[in-house]
Amino acid sequence: MTVLRRLIYRDVSGAVALVALAFLGLFFFFDFIDELSAIGRPSPVSPQLTYSLQHALLQVALQVPGHAYEVMPIAVLIGTVFVFARLAQGSEYTILRTSGLGPWRALRLMLGLGLVFVAVTFVVGDYVAPAAGKTAQLLKARFEGRVAVGGVGAWLKEKQAYSQYSVNVNALNAQGELEGIRIFEFDNQGRLVSRTQAQSGRIDEQGGWLLRQVLRTEFTTQGADGTSVQQRQLATLLWPNSLTAEMVSVALLRPERMPTADLYHYVQHLDANGQSSQRYELEFWRKVFYPLSCLVMVVLALPFAYLHFRSGGITGYVFVGVMVGISFFLLNNVFGYIGNLNNWLPWLAAASPSLIYSLVSLTAFGWLVLRR
């Protein structure tokens, strides 16, 4: 059995790596084409700095881990289908079956390999891709001036013992600092207490934001006489809060590129402050279930080993594998959008594509392998 495991694992791993490299090569080419128009453009931050070919290649290379995370289940399906179809076409899998590789043993064998692909996908999606994506965003900000979210920036909330804060951050600059900060403070009765505007700021490691070039406006209620307004100009101001750099990154950058733990903490923060967390909960559960789809793909590919091929028929089955992989990717995105719009349970919307394809794969395995 050790020899069979080594044979199948080696062939499937090689085929999956080859398919993944082919997809990544295509993505690299398309991303590089998109960056060509920016080559030679001077940076608004440092006019003497020009966006060069090396910068474009680095920007595109930093996007590769994110693409690798996205295509991994598809590559697992196509690579495994190709190996099993080739073994079936040459009657090699028939020899493996007569050597003791029964259906259930083959299923356990492939689930073991699938767990390896799950681990690789999780590491790439939770550690490598977020770090590379953040670096790519900061590199882009270096030549475009900043990273902004639409025209209004990102909004966050902070609830403290006697006050509630609504925070608006307009952009993130190339140094990873915050720009265009507005902080609205309300008391427990919902009355506006103060407004703080800062040109820039950074998140202190001790807990709090160090704001620079601050204009602070305080509103004081004086009974029936109305409200007095006081303004102060401050060079710096330390605002203590629990908003961490990871929470701001989730709000400013793409949530699907953030680590699972950061998304979880941000969802907890939104719930604690009475904000809608539907979108981020959905992304969190997608991050949880997406690596597990590699297990679904290896099970879905196993019935191809039990088909009988004519000469040249392997191409059509590999094409079927490609279409199934693409349909899974599309269905995963569609369920995400529909679940967000219709307020479905986030874990159900995220798990539905994997559950559907698991049912299909087990049905195909039961009908084609066990009954036939």
C-alpha positions as CSV (number, residue, x, y, z in Angstrom):
1,M,0.0,0.0,0.0
2,T,2.9,2.3,0.7
3,V,4.1,1.9,-3.0
4,L,0.5,2.6,-4.3
5,R,0.2,5.7,-2.0
6,R,3.6,7.0,-3.2
7,L,2.7,6.4,-6.8
8,I,-0.7,8.2,-6.7
9,Y,0.4,11.0,-4.4
10,R,3.4,11.8,-6.6
11,D,1.4,11.8,-9.9
12,V,-1.5,13.8,-8.5
13,S,0.7,16.4,-6.7
14,G,2.8,16.9,-9.9
15,A,-0.4,17.3,-12.0
16,V,-1.9,19.7,-9.5
17,A,1.2,21.8,-9.4
18,L,1.4,21.9,-13.2
19,V,-2.2,23.0,-13.5
20,A,-1.8,25.7,-10.8
21,L,1.3,27.1,-12.5
22,A,-0.6,27.3,-15.8
23,F,-3.4,29.2,-14.1
24,L,-1.0,31.5,-12.3
25,G,0.9,32.1,-15.5
26,L,-2.3,33.4,-17.1
27,F,-3.2,35.6,-14.2
28,F,0.3,37.0,-14.1
29,F,0.1,37.8,-17.8
30,F,-3.3,39.6,-17.5
31,D,-2.2,41.5,-14.4
32,F,1.0,42.6,-16.0
33,I,-1.0,43.9,-19.1
34,D,-3.1,45.9,-16.7
35,E,0.1,47.5,-15.1
36,L,1.7,48.4,-18.4
37,S,-0.3,51.7,-18.7
38,A,1.2,52.9,-15.4
39,I,4.9,52.3,-16.3
40,G,6.7,55.6,-16.5
41,R,4.2,57.5,-14.4
42,P,5.8,59.7,-11.6
43,S,4.7,59.3,-8.1
44,P,2.5,62.1,-6.6
45,V,4.3,61.6,-3.3
46,S,7.9,61.8,-4.7
47,P,8.0,63.2,-8.2
48,Q,11.5,62.0,-8.7
49,L,10.3,58.4,-8.2
50,T,8.9,56.8,-11.3
51,Y,6.8,53.6,-11.7
52,S,9.2,51.3,-13.5
53,L,9.1,47.9,-15.1
54,Q,10.6,46.4,-11.9
55,H,7.9,48.0,-9.8
56,A,5.2,46.6,-12.2
57,L,6.7,43.1,-12.0
58,L,6.8,43.3,-8.2
59,Q,3.2,44.5,-8.0
60,V,2.1,41.6,-10.2
61,A,4.2,39.0,-8.3
62,L,2.7,40.1,-5.0
63,Q,-0.8,39.2,-6.4
64,V,0.2,35.7,-7.2
65,P,-0.4,34.2,-3.7
66,G,-4.0,35.6,-3.7
67,H,-4.6,34.0,-7.1
68,A,-3.0,30.7,-5.9
69,Y,-5.5,30.6,-3.0
70,E,-8.4,31.2,-5.4
71,V,-7.4,28.5,-8.0
72,M,-6.2,25.8,-5.6
73,P,-9.5,23.8,-5.5
74,I,-9.9,24.0,-9.3
75,A,-6.3,22.9,-9.8
76,V,-6.8,20.0,-7.4
77,L,-9.9,18.9,-9.4
78,I,-8.3,19.2,-12.8
79,G,-5.0,17.6,-11.8
80,T,-6.6,14.7,-10.1
81,V,-9.1,14.1,-12.9
82,F,-6.2,14.1,-15.4
83,V,-4.2,11.5,-13.4
84,F,-7.1,9.2,-12.8
85,A,-8.3,9.4,-16.4
86,R,-4.8,8.6,-17.6
87,L,-4.5,5.6,-15.3
88,A,-8.0,4.4,-16.4
89,Q,-7.2,4.8,-20.1
90,G,-4.0,2.8,-19.9
91,S,-5.7,0.1,-17.7
92,E,-3.2,0.9,-15.0
93,Y,-5.9,1.6,-12.4
94,T,-7.4,-1.8,-13.2
95,I,-4.0,-3.3,-12.2
96,L,-4.0,-1.2,-9.0
97,R,-7.5,-2.5,-8.2
98,T,-6.4,-6.1,-8.6
99,S,-3.5,-5.3,-6.3
100,G,-5.8,-4.5,-3.4
101,L,-6.9,-0.9,-4.1
102,G,-10.6,-1.2,-3.4
103,P,-13.0,1.7,-3.6
104,W,-13.1,2.5,0.1
105,R,-9.3,2.2,0.4
106,A,-8.9,4.5,-2.6
107,L,-11.3,7.0,-1.0
108,R,-9.3,7.0,2.3
109,L,-6.1,7.4,0.3
110,M,-7.4,10.4,-1.6
111,L,-8.9,12.0,1.5
112,G,-5.5,11.9,3.1
113,L,-4.0,13.7,0.1
114,G,-6.9,16.1,0.1
115,L,-6.0,17.1,3.7
116,V,-2.6,18.0,2.5
117,F,-4.1,20.3,-0.1
118,V,-6.4,21.7,2.5
119,A,-3.4,22.6,4.7
120,V,-1.5,24.2,1.8
121,T,-4.6,26.2,0.8
122,F,-5.2,27.4,4.4
123,V,-1.5,28.5,4.9
124,V,-1.5,30.4,1.5
125,G,-4.9,32.0,2.1
126,D,-4.3,32.9,5.8
127,Y,-0.7,33.9,5.9
128,V,1.1,34.3,2.6
129,A,-1.7,36.0,0.5
130,P,-2.7,38.6,3.2
131,A,0.9,39.6,3.8
132,A,1.6,39.8,0.0
133,G,-1.7,41.7,-0.6
134,K,-1.0,44.2,2.1
135,T,2.4,44.8,0.7
136,A,1.0,45.2,-2.8
137,Q,-1.6,47.8,-1.5
138,L,1.2,49.8,0.2
139,L,3.3,49.6,-2.9
140,K,0.4,50.9,-5.0
141,A,-0.2,53.7,-2.4
142,R,3.5,54.7,-2.8
143,F,3.0,55.5,-6.5
144,E,-0.7,56.6,-6.4
145,G,-0.4,58.6,-3.1
146,R,-2.8,56.5,-0.9
147,V,-5.3,53.7,-0.8
148,A,-8.9,55.0,-0.5
149,V,-12.3,53.3,-0.2
150,G,-14.7,54.9,-2.6
151,G,-15.3,58.6,-2.0
152,V,-16.2,58.5,1.7
153,G,-13.6,56.2,3.1
154,A,-14.2,53.6,5.7
155,W,-16.5,54.0,8.8
156,L,-15.9,52.3,12.1
157,K,-17.5,52.5,15.5
158,E,-16.1,52.4,19.0
159,K,-18.2,52.1,22.2
160,Q,-16.7,53.1,25.5
161,A,-18.1,53.5,29.0
162,Y,-19.6,56.9,28.7
163,S,-19.3,57.7,25.0
164,Q,-19.8,56.3,21.6
165,Y,-17.6,57.2,18.6
166,S,-18.2,57.1,14.9
167,V,-14.8,57.1,13.1
168,N,-14.2,57.9,9.4
169,V,-10.8,57.1,7.8
170,N,-10.4,58.4,4.3
171,A,-7.3,56.6,3.2
172,L,-4.1,54.7,4.0
173,N,-0.8,56.2,2.8
174,A,2.3,54.5,1.6
175,Q,3.8,54.4,5.1
176,G,0.8,52.6,6.4
177,E,-0.5,55.6,8.2
178,L,-4.1,56.9,8.3
179,E,-5.1,60.0,6.4
180,G,-8.2,62.2,6.6
181,I,-9.5,61.1,10.1
182,R,-12.8,62.3,11.5
183,I,-14.0,61.2,15.0
184,F,-17.5,62.0,16.1
185,E,-18.1,61.5,19.9
186,F,-21.7,61.0,21.2
187,D,-22.8,60.6,24.8
188,N,-25.1,57.9,26.0
189,Q,-28.2,60.0,25.1
190,G,-27.0,60.3,21.5
191,R,-26.0,63.9,21.7
192,L,-22.9,65.1,19.8
193,V,-20.2,65.9,22.3
194,S,-17.2,66.6,20.1
195,R,-15.8,66.4,16.6
196,T,-12.1,65.7,16.0
197,Q,-10.5,66.2,12.6
198,A,-6.9,65.1,12.0
199,Q,-4.8,65.3,8.9
200,S,-3.0,62.1,9.6
201,G,-2.3,59.6,12.4
202,R,-0.9,56.3,13.2
203,I,-2.0,53.4,15.5
204,D,0.1,53.2,18.6
205,E,1.2,49.8,19.7
206,Q,0.3,50.6,23.3
207,G,-3.4,51.0,22.3
208,G,-4.7,54.2,20.8
209,W,-4.3,56.5,17.9
210,L,-1.7,59.2,17.7
211,L,-3.3,62.0,15.7
212,R,-1.4,64.9,14.0
213,Q,-2.6,68.3,12.9
214,V,-5.8,68.1,14.9
215,L,-8.8,70.4,14.9
216,R,-11.0,69.5,17.9
217,T,-14.5,71.0,18.3
218,E,-16.3,70.5,21.6
219,F,-20.0,71.1,22.0
220,T,-21.2,71.9,25.6
221,T,-24.9,72.0,26.4
222,Q,-25.8,74.9,28.8
223,G,-29.4,74.2,29.8
224,A,-31.9,76.6,28.2
225,D,-29.2,78.9,27.0
226,G,-28.3,76.6,24.2
227,T,-24.9,75.1,23.3
228,S,-21.5,76.6,23.4
229,V,-18.8,75.6,20.8
230,Q,-15.1,75.6,21.5
231,Q,-12.4,74.9,19.0
232,R,-8.8,74.0,19.6
233,Q,-5.8,73.5,17.3
234,L,-3.5,70.7,18.5
235,A,-0.2,69.5,17.0
236,T,-0.8,66.0,18.3
237,L,-3.5,64.2,20.2
238,L,-3.5,60.6,21.7
239,W,-7.0,59.1,21.4
240,P,-7.2,55.9,23.5
241,N,-9.4,53.2,21.9
242,S,-9.6,49.5,21.0
243,L,-9.5,49.8,17.2
244,T,-6.4,47.9,16.1
245,A,-4.4,48.1,12.9
246,E,-6.0,44.8,11.8
247,M,-9.5,46.2,12.2
248,V,-8.7,49.3,10.2
249,S,-7.0,47.1,7.5
250,V,-10.1,45.0,7.2
251,A,-12.2,48.2,6.7
252,L,-9.8,49.8,4.3
253,L,-8.5,46.7,2.3
254,R,-10.4,43.8,0.8
255,P,-11.9,41.6,3.5
256,E,-11.4,38.4,1.4
257,R,-7.6,38.9,1.5
258,M,-7.5,39.2,5.4
259,P,-6.5,36.4,7.8
260,T,-9.3,34.4,9.3
261,A,-8.5,35.5,12.9
262,D,-8.5,39.2,11.9
263,L,-11.9,38.8,10.3
264,Y,-13.2,37.0,13.4
265,H,-12.1,39.7,15.7
266,Y,-13.5,42.4,13.4
267,V,-16.9,40.6,13.4
268,Q,-16.9,40.5,17.2
269,H,-16.1,44.2,17.2
270,L,-18.9,45.0,14.9
271,D,-21.4,43.0,16.9
272,A,-20.3,44.6,20.1
273,N,-20.8,48.1,18.6
274,G,-24.2,47.3,17.1
275,Q,-23.0,47.4,13.5
276,S,-24.0,45.1,10.6
277,S,-21.5,42.3,10.3
278,Q,-23.2,40.3,7.6
279,R,-20.6,40.9,4.9
280,Y,-17.7,40.2,7.1
281,E,-19.3,37.1,8.7
282,L,-19.8,35.7,5.2
283,E,-16.2,36.3,4.3
284,F,-15.1,34.7,7.6
285,W,-17.1,31.5,6.9
286,R,-15.9,31.5,3.3
287,K,-12.3,31.6,4.6
288,V,-13.2,28.6,6.9
289,F,-14.9,26.4,4.3
290,Y,-12.9,27.3,1.1
291,P,-9.8,25.2,1.9
292,L,-12.1,22.2,2.8
293,S,-13.4,22.3,-0.8
294,C,-10.1,20.6,-1.8
295,L,-11.5,17.4,-0.1
296,V,-14.6,17.7,-2.2
297,M,-12.6,18.0,-5.4
298,V,-10.5,14.9,-4.8
299,V,-13.7,12.9,-4.1
300,L,-15.4,14.3,-7.1
301,A,-12.4,13.3,-9.3
302,L,-12.2,9.7,-8.0
303,P,-15.0,8.2,-10.1
304,F,-13.0,9.2,-13.3
305,A,-10.7,6.3,-12.4
306,Y,-13.5,3.8,-12.9
307,L,-14.6,5.0,-16.4
308,H,-13.7,3.1,-19.6
309,F,-12.0,5.3,-22.1
310,R,-11.7,4.9,-25.8
311,S,-8.6,6.2,-27.6
312,G,-8.4,9.9,-27.3
313,G,-11.4,10.1,-25.0
314,I,-9.3,11.5,-22.1
315,T,-9.5,15.0,-23.4
316,G,-13.2,15.3,-23.1
317,Y,-13.2,14.1,-19.5
318,V,-10.5,16.6,-18.6
319,F,-12.6,19.3,-20.2
320,V,-15.5,18.2,-18.0
321,G,-13.3,18.5,-15.0
322,V,-12.3,22.0,-16.0
323,M,-16.0,23.0,-16.4
324,V,-16.9,21.5,-13.1
325,G,-14.1,23.4,-11.4
326,I,-15.1,26.7,-13.0
327,S,-18.7,26.1,-12.1
328,F,-17.7,25.6,-8.5
329,F,-15.8,28.9,-8.5
330,L,-18.7,30.7,-10.0
331,L,-21.3,29.1,-7.6
332,N,-19.1,30.0,-4.6
333,N,-19.2,33.7,-5.7
334,V,-22.9,33.6,-6.6
335,F,-23.9,32.2,-3.2
336,G,-21.8,34.8,-1.5
337,Y,-23.6,37.7,-3.2
338,I,-27.0,36.1,-2.8
339,G,-26.4,35.3,0.8
340,N,-25.3,38.9,1.5
341,L,-28.3,40.4,-0.3
342,N,-30.9,38.1,1.3
343,N,-29.4,38.0,4.7
344,W,-28.9,34.3,4.7
345,L,-27.1,32.6,7.6
346,P,-23.4,33.4,6.8
347,W,-22.2,29.9,7.5
348,L,-24.9,28.3,5.4
349,A,-24.3,30.6,2.4
350,A,-20.5,29.9,2.6
351,A,-20.9,26.2,3.0
352,S,-23.7,25.6,0.4
353,P,-21.4,25.2,-2.7
354,S,-19.2,22.7,-0.9
355,L,-22.2,20.8,0.4
356,I,-23.8,20.7,-3.1
357,Y,-20.6,19.4,-4.7
358,S,-20.0,17.0,-1.9
359,L,-23.5,15.5,-2.5
360,V,-22.8,15.3,-6.2
361,S,-19.4,13.7,-5.7
362,L,-20.6,11.1,-3.2
363,T,-23.6,10.3,-5.5
364,A,-21.3,9.8,-8.4
365,F,-18.9,7.7,-6.3
366,G,-21.8,5.5,-5.0
367,W,-23.4,5.0,-8.4
368,L,-20.4,4.6,-10.6
369,V,-17.9,2.9,-8.3
370,L,-19.9,0.8,-5.8
371,R,-23.0,-0.2,-7.9
372,R,-21.2,-0.6,-11.2
